[in-house]
Amino acid sequence: MRFPDAASFVSFDGRNIPVADRSFDVVLAACVFHHIPAKEHAPLLEQIRRVLRPSGVFALFEHNPFNPLTVHAVNTCEFDANAVLIRATEMRDRIRRAGFETARITYRMFFPRVLSIFRPIEPLLGWCPVGAQYSIFAN
């Protein structure tokens, strides 16, 4: 391992993040909330807010239920058998209700490999709610 002391790991019971308040500058959640029952989102988002420093950033990435290719991929993936895709606006609202002051949605991944020639324009399409995924940056 290149940096053996660069990280430490703690067990998480799914409810309480076992670290002190205001411990992190960044919390990242990459395509996990669609695997968590909706009723558990609010308490988990509140825990994430608790462990972020006041100037910290929560970065969330999720699959977009408005993209038909994404929906097909999730519906045919054994790993996603119980997944429930979440609209970006609903996720943003849940994040705000958890105490985050700002939550900015950006859509991403618009063109499959066969259309990769168009990928350089994807940053201009972040407002368009049909990308395969979305990100929400909140603080």
Secondary structure, 3 states (H helix, E strand, C coil): CCCCCCCCCCCCCCCCCCCCCCCEEEEEEECCHHHCCHHHHHHHHHHHHHHEEEEEEEEEEEECCCCHHHHHHHHCCHHHCCCCCCCHHHHHHHHHHCCCCCEEEEEECCCCHHHHHHHHHHHHHCCCCCCCEEEEEEC
